[in-house]
Amino acid sequence: MIEAGIKRQITISLIIFASLVLVPIAHASLLAENFVLLDQQGVAHELHYNRDAKAIVLISQGNGCQVVRSNLTDYQALRNDYADKGVHIMMINANLQDSREKIVQETKDWGFDFPILKDDTQLVARALEINRTGEALIIDPRSWQVVYRGPLSDRVGFERQKNRASKTYVRDVLDELLEGVEVEFTRVNAPGCIINIEEAPKEPISYAKTIAPILQTNCMACHVEGGIAPWAMSNYTMVKGFSPMIREVLRTKRMPPWHADPEIGHWQNDVSLSNEDIVTLINWIESGSPRGEGKDPLESVALPESQWPLGEPDLVIDIPEFEIPATGVVDYQFPVVKNPLDRGVWIEAAAIIPGDTKAVHHILAGSSANVPVTSRLDNIFENIILTYAPGNETSKMPESTGVYVAPGGVYQFQMHYTPYGKKTVDRSKLGLYFAKEPPKHFYREHVVVNMGIRIPANDGAHQEKAYFRFPRDAELFAFFPHAHYRGKSSEFELIYPDGKKETLLSVPNYDFNWQRTYRFSEPKIVPAGSLLMHRTIYDNSANNLGNPAPDQDVFWGLQSEEEMLYGSFGYRWLDETSDKPRHDSGFMELSQAMGFMDQNVDGLVSKQELPPHMLKRIGDRFSQFDVNDDGGLGFRELAELFKAMRSRQKASTAPKEANSKS
């Protein structure tokens, strides 16, 4: 009797299993809306970026799920077989209990070598109706419809495996797509572990008590009348009208304009939304954006009395006005304004009010004791005071620090204008705030650059790098990564003297339209000998919608259609005080050059690493400067080379200058 009961139970289980797994079920297809998620390594992935793929396969993964683990070799075989056929495969993890750190450990323990996108908010999984691991979704990029959902095959089930699959669901659908066949949506229930998807609340979310305060706190610095945002959150009607757009920009991480990896570093000026607030906003929007009861808080928001976000400045510098055409490319402008003060001042804060927010892309503001004779980016300022870009309008120097501006001299600016279809005149202003007493320390900024970059045509993930080696102990305060249209991601990594590495800032989803200074919540002490490595990945492919010319190699240049590897960092020397300066600008310039020429980071610049224009100027004299004959130029040897080149250049220009004076 017991044996017969066991057999009957096994038979019933197999029937249930077959009904759950093997039988296709009619079901309405879903539209796979665009989203951006970070994977376990902190790399950003945008679904619709893969629009040129023949098909996209999204596999639901979860730590500890044996169905997924048992299918791993099949997933890898699928990827290998279809890699050259235009099929893009990713995994997605929506488990509440799986952190990125735990996913990384799972990939190491089990040999996963796929990008696993972490759906922290579960909003993507919820929209795609993913509720089990081990389910594969096939998306047709021509329509962004989900054309199949279910298991990879029938080889792996609950607590049992077959040696070979008899039904290869995913491969069959992919083959049809690749042949151009119009595929009807098919669903096969997949075995796998249930994902605890948190449901949207059944009670209505209050606009007045919940939604409006979130918008006031996080969005209305820009979304006000006269602000830099294209529309103002002036009342419920405006918010409801734009609510589908709010949902889209939250899902694709375009808003709020904060692009630092949330799991790396802590920043005092973080304007990102919490996952809880994002879920609340989207739940409210997806429930129809109800008005509910209560007075509209947005209608009573008072605009600031002063146009200056930090209050009235001690000194306002009117940047010379500039007429911007309706169309075309405007060369960078380098206006200079004479310092009106006959006394030295310590700047503790600064702000810029752009004359035309639509036309002003960015402004670099600084000072110099002398009128500049060059417009080279690496030699514009003796002092960098503020880099303005949308989202980066003000700067407060760290406590007990300031930027010293001597009497006389000039204030300098680098102006980048972008025509937007209407002729206009820019009249931007710089506001400066002075310390009442001299601070204890100099606040300084330096730039890690690589002016030798070359980004190959049609390369979607090309990396360039440069570094700066700290000669003395320092305290780091802030980072400012900068690239142009092809910038995809950027990071700063600190390599300590003992070889230990620490990523200090990662910007996985760089956006040229929003430039941010990332200020540490707690400054970072950097020991002498540490190396600050700055890397940027560029997307020079046609998939980058902002790319003006994917078929061309791209080099360093000021204009947006050219590129930059430019990473500014704010710091102070620990052994320097305001009454005992120890800064050596000549050393900093030389170190900057070493940092981008020494591409293999061995502390030497080989003949092959020298830029072509320098090789041409020194001819066969490389060995003359390689004093110790080790095949490369160390710091002191490179200094001698630069010294010789300057002397030679000065000698060659002297007759011309004499002739011009006569």
N, C-alpha and C positions, 0 to 999 in steps of 0.2 A: 504493500500500500504506500509506504513512504517513497519507494523507488518510482512507482507510477506517478505519485504526486510531484516528485522532482522533475520527471520527464514532462509532465503536463505544464509545470511552471516554466521550464525552459522553452517549450513550444510557444507558450503565450508570450514570453519575453521576445522571442525571435519575431513573432508576428507584429508585436508592438514596434520593435526596432525597425522592421521593414517598412511599416507604415510611416514611421517618423523620418526615415533617412532616404529610402530608395525611390519613393514615388514623387514625381514632379507635381507641384501644386500650382494652380492658377492663382495669380496675384498681380495686383497693379504694380507697374514699374515705378521707381522713384527717380527724381531728379537729384543728381549729386551736385549740390551747390558748392561753391568755392569755399575753401577754408585754408588757414595756415596753422600748422602745428610744428612743434619742435620734436626731434627724435631723441633717442636715449643719449646721444652725443652732443645734444644742443644745436643741431643743424636744422634750419628752417626748411619746411617743405610746403609748397603751395600746390593744391590739387590741380588747378586749371593751368598752372605753368606747363604741365605735360600735355598741352593741347595737340602737339604734333605726334603723340604716341598713337599707335594703332589700337591699343587697348590698355587699360589700367586695371591691375588686380590689387585689391585692398583686402588683406587677410587679418582677421581679428585674432590678436595674440593675448595671452594672459600667463603670468608666471605660475608655474606649478600645474598647468593643465597638461595631462598626459596625452590627450588627443593631439594637441599642437606639437608637443615634443616628438611624438611618434610620426608625425607627418613631415618633420623637418627635412629629411633627405628628399622627400617628394617635392617639397616647396623649392628646394635648391635645384633639383633636376628640372623643374618647370622653368625657373629663372634662367638656367644655363641653356636650355633648349630654345627659349624664345627671346633671349637677349638681343640677338641680331635681327629680330623680326619686328622690332618697334613696340614690344610689350613692356610696360613699366610696372614693377611689382614693389609694393610696400606693405608693412604691417601696421596695425593700429592697436593700442592698448588703452582701454577705457576703465580698467579695474581701479577702484578707489584705493585698494590696498597696495598697489604697485607703484612705487616711486621710481624716478629715473635711475637712481642709484641701484635699486633692486633689479631693474630691468637690465642694466649693464652687467650685473652679476649673473643674471640668468643667461645672457648671451655668452658670457665666458664659460659658464658651467656646461652649457649644452651646445655650444658651437653655432649659435644663431649669427648670421652675417647679413642680416637685412636691416634697413632703417626701420625702427619701431617707433611710430609717431605716438606721443603721449597725449591722450585726450583728457587733460586734467578736469575740465568742466563737464565732460561727457556730452557736450552739446552736439558734437559731430556724430557720435555713436547714436544718440537719441534721434537725430534727424535722419540718419540712414537706417534706423530701426535695427541696430546691431545689439543683440542681447545675449549672444553666446560666443565663446571663443571657438576657433577652428572654422569659422565661416569665411568663405571667400566671396567678395563682391567683384564682378566684372563690370567696368564702366566704359561705355563707348564715348570717347572724346568728341565725336562728331555731334552728338546731341546731349552729352553729359547724363544720359540715362543709364541706370543700373539695368543691365540686360540679363544678368544671372546672379543668383545668390544661393550659396549652399556649400557643401563640402568640396574639397579638391577632387575626390574620387570616392569609391566605395571601399577602398582598401582598409581604412582605419575606422573602427567604431568604438563604442563603449566596451572597454576591457577585452577587446579582441582585435586581431589584425589578420589580414590575408597576405600571402606572399606576393600576390599580384592583383592589381585592380581589374575588375571586370567592366566597370563603368568609369570612364575618365571625363567627368562632367566639364571641368574647367578647360581641359585641352580641346574638347569637342567644340565648345563655344568660341574659344580663341581661334581655332582653325576656320570656323565659319566667318568670324569677323575679318580675319586676314584675307579671306577669299572675296570679301566685299558683299557677303550675304547679309540681307536684312534679318537680324536675329530677333525673334520674339522673346519676351521676358520669360525666364524659367526660374522657378524656385524649388530647391530640394532641401528639406529640413536637414540641418547638419548636427552631428553629435558634437559635443563640446561642453565646456564648463559655463554655467550660467553667470552672467555679469550682473552685478547689483546696480542697475541703472536707477538713479534717483529720479522720481517722477516730478513733474511740475506741480506746484501747490494747487490744491483744488479751490482754496479760498482766493478771491480776487486780491491782487497786489495793489496797494494804495498808491495812486499817483502822487497825491499831496504829501503823504507821510514818508514814502519810501523812494519813489522814482525821482521826483524833483530834487530832494536833497543830494542824491547821488550825482545828478547832473550839475547842481550848483557847486559841489565840492571838486568835481573832476573835469568838468567840461567848459565851464563858463568863464574861465580866464581868457579863452579865445572866442567862444560862441556868444558874443555880446555885440550890440550895435557899435560899429566902428572897429571891431576886433579883427584879428587876422583870419578868422574863420569865414567861409563864404556865406554863412547864414547864422542868425542869432536865435538862441533858445529863449525867446522873449515870452512865451506862454505855452500852454498845453497844446493849442491848435498847431503851432509850429512843430513841436516835438512829435506829435502824432503824425503829421504829414511826412516828416522825415524818418519815422520810426523804421520802415523797411531798410532804409539806407544805414541807420544806426546799427541794425542787426548785421548787415553785410560787413561794415567796417570793423565790427567787433570780431566777427568770425575770421576775417582775413588779417587781423591784427594791424590794420592801418590806423586805427584810433584806439585809445589815445596815442599820440605820437611819442611813444617811448619804446625803444627797441633793444634794451639790454636784456640778456638772458636772466630771468628772475632767480635762477639757482646759483648765479655767480656774482658775488659782491653785494654790498648794501650801499644805497645812494641816497644822500640827503634831499635831492631834488627829484625823487622818483614820482612821476605823475601817472604811473600805470594804474589800471583798475584791478582790484582783487578779483579772484575767480568767483567769489561769492557775489560781488556786485555785477559781474558780467552775466552770470546765470540769472540773477534777479531781473536785470534789464531785458534779456532775451525772453525770459518767461513772460514778462509783462507784454512785450511786443507780440509774441506768438499767441497770446490770449486775446489779441485785438486792441491793445493799448487803451484799456478802459480809463475813463476820466475819474469815476468814483466821486466820493464826497470830499468836501473841504475846499478852502480857498486855494487858488493857484499861487504857490510860492514864487514862481518865476516872474509873475507880473509885478512883484514888489521889489525886485532886485535893483538896488541903486547902483548907478554907474559911478566909478571913482571920480572924485572931484578934480584930481590932478591927472594930466595926461602921462605924467611920469610915474611908473609903477613903484619906484622907491622913494617917492616924494620929490620935492623941488631940489634940483641939484645945486651944488656950490658954484659950478661953472658949466655953462652950456656952450658947446662948440658947434657952430653952424657949418655943416659940411657943404662945400660949394655945390650949388645946384647943377643938375645935369639933365639935358633933354634926351629922352628915350624915344626912339622911333616906334612905330606901331609893330613893325616886323623886322626880321633880320637878326644878325648876331652883333652884339655890342662888345667891343674889346674891353678888357678890364681897365678901370680908371684908377688913377693913383693921385687923388688930390692931396694937397698939403695946406695946412692952416698954421699961421704963425702963432706960437704960444703967447697969449696976451698978458701973462703974468711975469713979473720981474722977481719973483721969489720961488723957491723950491716948494713943492707940495707932495704929500703922501696920499695917493688915491686908495681908498678903502672899498669903493664900490663904483660901478659904472652902469649906464643904461643907454640904449640906442632906441630912438623913435624913428622908424623908417618913414620917409616922405610919401612913398607909394608902396604899400605892402605887397601889391601884386607884382611890381617890377623889380623890387630889391630882393635879390636872391641871398646874398650875404655881404657883410661888411666886416673887414678886419680893421680894428682901431688900435693905434699905438703912438709912440712918441720917439723923438730922436733929438739929441742935442744939436745936431747939424742938419742942414737941408740935404735930403737924400739925393744921391747922384745915380741911383739905379732903381729899377723897378723889379728886380729879381725877387721872387717870392722868398728865397732863403736869406735875403739881406734887406728886408724892408724896414724892420723895426729894431730899435735898441730895446724898447719895452713893448711887450704886447699887453694891451689893457683889456680888450674885449673882442670876442668873435661873435658877431650877431648873425643869426639865421632864425627863421620862424621856429619858435619854441625855445630860443636861446637869446632872449632880449636883454637880460640883465646879468650882472656878475658881482658877487660880493666876495672880497678877498677873505681867506681864512683868518680866524681870530689871531690877533697880534702880528699880522703881516700887512704889507701894503706895497704898492708900486710907486717908486720915487720918480718924480719928474722934475728935472733941474730947471732953474729959470732960463728963459729964452728958448731957443730951439723951435721945434715944430711938432704939431700933431699930424700924424700921417694916417691915410686910409687906403684900403684896397676895396674897390666897389665892383660888385658883380651884378649886372643888370640883365634881366630877361624880358624882352618885349612880349606883350600879351594881347596884341591886336588893337591897341589904342595908344595914340601918341600921348605922352605924359611928361611931366617935369618932376624930378625927384628933389626934395629938399629935406634930407635926413639930418638928424641932430644927435650929438653925443653929449650925454649928461654925466658929469663927474662929481663924486662925493669925496670930500677930503677928511682925513683923520685930524682930530683936534691936537693930538700929540703924536710924535713920531712912533710908529710901532716898533716892536722888538726886532722884527725880521723882515727881510726882503721877500716879497712874493715874486717868483720868477716863472716864466714859461719857456719851454723849448720844444722843438719840433723834430720828430723822427721822420725823415723823408727818404724817398728813393726816386731820384730824377733819372734813373736809368731803366725805368720799367718798360717792358714791351709785352703787350697783351695780344696773343695770336688771334687772327681772325677766326670766327666761328667756335671759339673756345668758351664753353659755358661755365667753367670753374677753374680759372687760372689764378694762381697765387703769386703775390709779390711780397717781399719782406724787407725790413731794415731794422737796425737796433741802435740803442745808445747805451754805453757802458758808464756807470757812475764812478767817478774817480774818488768821491768822498761820500760819507754818510749823508743821506738826504731824507726828507719827509715828503711823500707824494700826497697831493690833494685832489687831483682831477685829471680826467682824460677827455680829449676831443678828437674822435676819429673822423677823417674826411676823405671822400672819394667823389666821383662824378656819376654820370648816368649808368656806368657799368658796375659800380660798387654793389656787391652782393652780401658780403659779411665782413666783419672786421674784429680783431682782437688784440689785446695787450697781454703779454706773458712776461713774468719776471723769472729770470734764471739766476738763482743765488750763487755765490762763490763756490759753494760745495756741490753745485750741479742740480740741486733741487729746483723743480719748476712749479710755478703757480700761475694759473690764469687769473688775471685781475679784472679784466673786462672782456665780455664777449657780446658782440652785436650781431646775432645770427640773421637778422632780417633788415639789413641796412637800407635806409630810405633817403635818397639824395634830397628829397623835398623837405626833410626835417633833420636839422643838424643839432646835435645835443652835446653839451658839456656834462659829463658824468662826474659828480662830486662825491667822493667817499664820505660815508657817514662817520667813519673813524679813519683818520689819515693813516697811511701805510709807511712804516719806517723801512728804508732801503739801505742795507749795508754797503759800504764801499766795495767795488768790484762786481756788483750785481749788474746784470745785463737786462735791459728792457727791450723785449722783442715786439715789434708791431707788424702784424700781418693783415693783408686784405685779400679777399677772393673777389675776382671780377667775372661778370657774366657778359661775354662778348658774343653771345649767340643770338639768333633770331627770336628765341623764346623770350628774351628780355625785351619787353614792349617799349622800353625807353631807349633802346640802343639805336642810335642814328645810322650806324654803318657796320653791321655784323661781318661783312666781307673784307674789312680792312684791319690790319694790325694797328694797335693803338699805343701811343707813346705819351710820355709826360708832357703836360701843357696846362696853361691856365684856363683855357676855354672848356666848357662843359662837355663838348664832343671829344676832347682829349681826356687824359686821366691823371690822377694823382694817387700816390701813396703818401699820406700826410697824417701824422698822428701827434697832436700836441699834448703835452702833459704839464700840469702845474705843480710846483715843488718849492722847497726851500732847502738850503744847505744847513745841516745841523750845526756846523761850526762857524756860521756867518751870522753876524748881527747887523742891525741898521747902522751902528756907529763903527763897525769893522767889516767893510765889504771884502769878500774873498772871491768874487765871481771873475772868471776869465773867459771873456767872449771869444777870444781867439781859439782857446782850447775847445770850446763848445762847437764852433764852426768846423774845426778839424775832426772832432769826434763824430759829428753829423755825417761828414764825408766818408769816414771809415765805416760807419754803420750801414751805409747802403752799398759800398763797393765790396766789402768783405762778405760775399754771398754764402760762402761755406762756413762762416762764423768761426774761423780758426785764429782770429786775431792778426791775420796778415792779409795784405792785398797783393795777390799775385799779378803777374803781367797780363794774364787772361782776364782778370777781374777789373782792370783799369778801363774806364770808359774810352771809346774809340777816339774822341777828340783829345784826350790826354795822351794816349799812346802816340798819336800823330805828332803832338808837340814835343815829346821827349825823344822820339825816334829810337835809336839803338842805345840810349843811355840808361835803361832800366837798371842794369847791373851796377851802374855808378852809384845809384841811390840804395841798392840792396847791399848795405855795408857789410853785414854779417854773412852774406851769401847763403841765406836759407831759402831762397826762391820766392820771397815775398817781402813786402814793406810793412814793418811794424809802425807803431804810432810815431815814434821819433823820426823814422826814415821817411814816412809820408809827410811829416811836417817839413822836412828839408826839401822834398820834392815840390811842395806847394810854395815854399819860400823861393826856390829857384825859378819856378814858373812865373811868380809875381814879378820878380826882378827882371826877367826876360821880357815880360809884357810891358813893364814900365819903361824899359829901355827902348822897345820898339815903338811906343807911342809918344815918347818925348819929342822927337823931331816934328811930329805932326802938331803937337801942342804949341811948340815954339813958332812954327810957321803960322798957325792960326792967330797967335798973339801979335806977330809982326804984321 
